Amino acid sequence: MRLEKVIIEKWKKDIEFCLPGLLAAIEKQKSKTFLIGACIFDVYQMQGWLKKFSRRTGDADFTIEYFGNPFEYQTVCNDLLKQRYKRDDIHPYRYHPQKVNGAYAYVDFLTFTTDPLLEKQAKTVMLVGESFNFEGMAFAKHNPLYVENNIYIPNPLALIYLKMRSYYHNPERQKDFVDVVEVILRLSMESNIMNDLKGIMENSTEFVVKQQIERMCFDIEHDRGGLWDLDNIKIDLDERALLDEFEWDTIPTTFEFFRMKILKP
């Protein structure tokens, strides 16, 4: 999977309009930096992989890989402050531009690691609590969508997994569960994208990821309750008008289709 050049340029212009100087500050560094969070849905829509999406976000989230030295992360943060961004009083990783323009009012600039020995350091660098987790980022590094220089975007399957693990670690984030359901419902209608996702999974060595995605789909298919009980988010699905588009009884069968198409030989 790859992003079209015209889409990349449009996205860059959108980010620069809302968060001036951010991409330039990130691209001065060498470590890979990923766009994460719900703002990725905007890119997928621009690319045509999602015809639409019911939820819009008001911020952009980026995370730069941490290898034990906080220099790159701190350099980007200091660069934003020099450009007169304001650090949030409550969330120290959040930066507000001087003026709110467009869709994104602020940026959450984070760091991540896939080395368990560095997790505590990475959390300290960005001043987050112990409950903050990096699970899913190793899979996000597999077949990412290249933007330019050191900037990447997770592919749709990786985003699904990131949302899954976020909800697993904090079930109060029901919006992540709803996002997973909506993405799978919409992607399942796009045959070309489904073939691409199947290829990504076939080439992945992340067998635990495959098992967890398959189990999530299976639990929803068979209404097994627990964490992946659709009844837990029925009100949320309705509030986002998704039940006007997708019949309630067809959601489990769509998850079965997705599982068989993506995860089975």
C-alpha positions as CSV (number, residue, x, y, z in Angstrom):
1,M,0.0,0.0,0.0
2,R,1.2,3.5,-0.7
3,L,-0.1,7.0,-0.6
4,E,-0.4,9.0,-3.8
5,K,2.0,11.9,-4.1
6,V,-0.9,14.4,-4.6
7,I,-2.5,13.1,-1.4
8,I,0.8,13.6,0.5
9,E,1.2,17.1,-0.7
10,K,-2.4,18.0,0.2
11,W,-2.0,16.5,3.6
12,K,1.2,18.4,4.2
13,K,-0.5,21.6,3.2
14,D,-3.3,20.9,5.6
15,I,-0.9,20.2,8.5
16,E,1.2,23.3,7.7
17,F,-1.9,25.5,7.7
18,C,-3.1,24.2,11.1
19,L,0.3,23.6,12.8
20,P,2.9,25.7,11.0
21,G,6.5,24.5,11.3
22,L,5.6,21.2,12.9
23,L,6.6,19.0,10.0
24,A,9.8,20.9,9.4
25,A,10.8,20.5,13.0
26,I,10.2,16.7,12.9
27,E,12.0,16.3,9.6
28,K,15.2,17.8,11.1
29,Q,15.5,14.6,13.1
30,K,16.6,11.1,11.9
31,S,14.3,8.8,13.8
32,K,11.1,7.5,12.3
33,T,8.1,9.6,13.3
34,F,4.5,8.3,12.9
35,L,1.2,10.1,12.6
36,I,-1.1,8.2,15.0
37,G,-4.6,8.7,16.4
38,A,-7.9,9.5,14.7
39,C,-6.4,12.1,12.4
40,I,-5.2,9.1,10.3
41,F,-8.8,8.6,9.2
42,D,-8.6,11.9,7.4
43,V,-5.7,10.6,5.3
44,Y,-7.5,7.4,4.5
45,Q,-10.5,9.4,3.3
46,M,-8.3,11.6,1.1
47,Q,-6.7,8.5,-0.4
48,G,-10.2,7.0,-1.0
49,W,-9.7,4.0,1.2
50,L,-12.6,5.1,3.4
51,K,-15.6,6.7,1.6
52,K,-16.3,8.6,4.8
53,F,-15.8,8.4,8.6
54,S,-18.3,9.4,11.3
55,R,-15.8,10.9,13.8
56,R,-13.6,13.9,13.4
57,T,-10.8,14.9,15.7
58,G,-9.6,18.3,16.6
59,D,-5.9,17.4,17.1
60,A,-3.0,15.8,15.3
61,D,-0.8,13.1,17.1
62,F,2.8,12.4,16.2
63,T,5.2,10.0,17.9
64,I,9.0,9.8,17.3
65,E,10.9,6.6,18.1
66,Y,13.1,6.7,21.2
67,F,16.4,4.8,21.4
68,G,17.6,5.9,24.8
69,N,18.6,9.5,24.1
70,P,15.9,12.2,24.5
71,F,17.7,14.7,22.3
72,E,15.5,14.4,19.2
73,Y,12.2,14.5,21.2
74,Q,13.3,17.5,23.2
75,T,14.7,19.3,20.1
76,V,11.3,19.1,18.3
77,C,9.6,20.3,21.5
78,N,12.0,23.3,21.9
79,D,11.6,24.1,18.2
80,L,7.9,24.4,18.6
81,L,8.3,26.7,21.6
82,K,10.7,28.8,19.6
83,Q,7.9,29.1,17.0
84,R,5.7,30.5,19.9
85,Y,3.7,27.4,20.4
86,K,2.3,27.1,23.9
87,R,2.9,24.0,26.0
88,D,-0.4,22.8,27.6
89,D,-0.7,23.4,31.3
90,I,-2.2,19.9,31.9
91,H,-0.7,17.8,29.2
92,P,3.0,18.5,28.9
93,Y,3.3,16.8,25.5
94,R,0.6,19.0,24.0
95,Y,1.4,22.1,22.0
96,H,-0.9,24.8,20.9
97,P,-0.1,27.1,17.9
98,Q,-0.5,30.9,18.3
99,K,-3.6,30.8,16.2
100,V,-6.2,28.1,15.6
101,N,-6.6,27.4,11.9
102,G,-8.4,24.6,10.2
103,A,-9.2,21.2,11.6
104,Y,-6.4,20.7,14.1
105,A,-6.2,23.0,17.1
106,Y,-3.1,21.5,18.7
107,V,-0.6,18.7,18.4
108,D,0.2,15.9,20.9
109,F,3.9,15.2,20.3
110,L,4.9,11.9,21.8
111,T,7.7,9.4,21.7
112,F,7.6,5.6,21.6
113,T,9.9,2.6,21.9
114,T,9.6,-1.1,21.0
115,D,12.3,-2.0,23.5
116,P,10.7,-3.0,26.9
117,L,13.9,-1.9,28.6
118,L,13.4,1.7,27.4
119,E,9.7,2.1,28.1
120,K,10.2,3.7,31.5
121,Q,12.7,6.2,30.1
122,A,10.4,7.1,27.2
123,K,7.5,7.7,29.5
124,T,9.7,10.0,31.7
125,V,10.9,11.9,28.6
126,M,7.3,12.9,27.7
127,L,6.1,13.2,31.3
128,V,3.3,10.6,31.1
129,G,2.2,8.1,33.7
130,E,2.9,4.5,34.1
131,S,-0.4,3.5,32.5
132,F,0.7,4.9,29.1
133,N,1.5,2.0,26.8
134,F,3.4,1.5,23.5
135,E,1.7,-1.8,22.5
136,G,1.0,-2.0,18.8
137,M,3.9,0.3,17.7
138,A,6.1,-2.7,16.7
139,F,3.3,-3.8,14.3
140,A,2.8,-0.2,13.1
141,K,6.4,-0.2,12.0
142,H,5.6,-3.1,9.7
143,N,4.7,-2.0,6.2
144,P,4.0,1.7,7.1
145,L,2.8,4.2,4.6
146,Y,5.7,6.4,3.6
147,V,5.1,10.2,3.6
148,E,8.6,11.7,3.2
149,N,12.0,11.8,5.0
150,N,11.3,10.3,8.4
151,I,7.5,10.6,8.5
152,Y,5.3,7.6,8.2
153,I,1.6,6.7,8.7
154,P,0.4,3.2,10.0
155,N,-1.4,1.1,7.4
156,P,-5.1,0.4,8.1
157,L,-4.5,-3.0,9.7
158,A,-1.9,-1.5,12.0
159,L,-4.3,1.3,12.9
160,I,-7.0,-1.2,13.8
161,Y,-4.5,-3.0,16.0
162,L,-3.4,0.2,17.7
163,K,-7.1,1.0,18.4
164,M,-7.7,-2.5,19.7
165,R,-4.8,-2.3,22.2
166,S,-5.7,1.2,23.3
167,Y,-9.2,-0.1,24.2
168,Y,-7.9,-3.2,25.8
169,H,-5.7,-1.2,28.2
170,N,-8.4,1.3,28.8
171,P,-12.0,0.0,28.2
172,E,-13.4,3.5,29.1
173,R,-12.1,4.6,25.7
174,Q,-15.2,3.1,24.0
175,K,-14.6,5.5,21.0
176,D,-11.6,3.2,20.1
177,F,-13.9,0.2,20.0
178,V,-16.4,2.1,17.8
179,D,-13.5,3.2,15.5
180,V,-12.4,-0.5,15.1
181,V,-16.0,-1.5,14.2
182,E,-16.5,1.3,11.7
183,V,-13.1,0.9,10.0
184,I,-13.7,-2.8,9.5
185,L,-17.3,-2.3,8.3
186,R,-16.1,0.3,5.7
187,L,-12.9,-1.5,4.6
188,S,-14.8,-4.7,4.1
189,M,-16.6,-3.0,1.2
190,E,-13.3,-2.2,-0.6
191,S,-12.1,-5.3,-2.3
192,N,-8.8,-3.8,-3.5
193,I,-7.9,-2.7,0.0
194,M,-8.9,-6.0,1.5
195,N,-6.4,-7.7,-0.8
196,D,-3.6,-5.3,0.2
197,L,-4.4,-6.0,3.9
198,K,-4.3,-9.7,3.4
199,G,-0.8,-9.3,1.8
200,I,0.4,-7.3,4.8
201,M,-0.8,-10.0,7.2
202,E,0.7,-12.8,5.2
203,N,4.1,-11.1,5.2
204,S,4.0,-10.3,8.9
205,T,5.9,-12.2,11.5
206,E,3.8,-10.7,14.3
207,F,1.9,-13.9,15.0
208,V,0.5,-12.7,18.3
209,V,-1.0,-9.7,16.5
210,K,-2.7,-12.1,14.1
211,Q,-4.1,-14.2,16.9
212,Q,-5.4,-11.1,18.8
213,I,-7.1,-9.7,15.7
214,E,-8.6,-13.0,14.9
215,R,-9.9,-13.6,18.4
216,M,-11.4,-10.1,18.5
217,C,-13.3,-10.8,15.2
218,F,-14.3,-14.2,16.4
219,D,-15.7,-12.9,19.7
220,I,-17.8,-10.3,17.8
221,E,-19.0,-12.9,15.3
222,H,-20.2,-15.3,18.0
223,D,-21.5,-12.7,20.4
224,R,-19.2,-14.0,23.2
225,G,-19.6,-10.9,25.4
226,G,-16.7,-9.7,27.5
227,L,-14.5,-6.9,26.2
228,W,-15.7,-7.1,22.6
229,D,-19.4,-7.1,23.3
230,L,-21.2,-5.0,20.7
231,D,-23.9,-4.2,23.2
232,N,-21.3,-2.1,25.1
233,I,-21.1,0.4,22.2
234,K,-24.6,0.1,20.7
235,I,-25.5,3.6,21.9
236,D,-22.2,5.0,20.6
237,L,-22.8,3.4,17.2
238,D,-26.3,4.9,17.1
239,E,-25.0,8.4,18.1
240,R,-22.5,8.2,15.2
241,A,-25.4,7.3,12.9
242,L,-23.7,4.1,12.0
243,L,-26.8,2.0,12.6
244,D,-28.5,4.1,9.9
245,E,-25.9,2.8,7.4
246,F,-25.2,-0.7,8.7
247,E,-27.8,-3.1,10.0
248,W,-27.1,-4.3,13.6
249,D,-27.5,-7.9,12.6
250,T,-25.0,-7.6,9.7
251,I,-22.1,-6.4,11.9
252,P,-21.1,-9.9,13.1
253,T,-21.2,-11.4,9.6
254,T,-19.1,-8.6,8.3
255,F,-16.5,-9.3,11.0
256,E,-16.6,-13.0,9.9
257,F,-16.0,-11.9,6.3
258,F,-13.1,-9.7,7.3
259,R,-11.5,-12.4,9.4
260,M,-11.8,-15.0,6.7
261,K,-10.6,-12.6,4.0
262,I,-7.6,-11.2,5.9
263,L,-6.5,-13.9,8.2
264,K,-7.2,-17.2,6.5
265,P,-4.9,-18.7,3.7
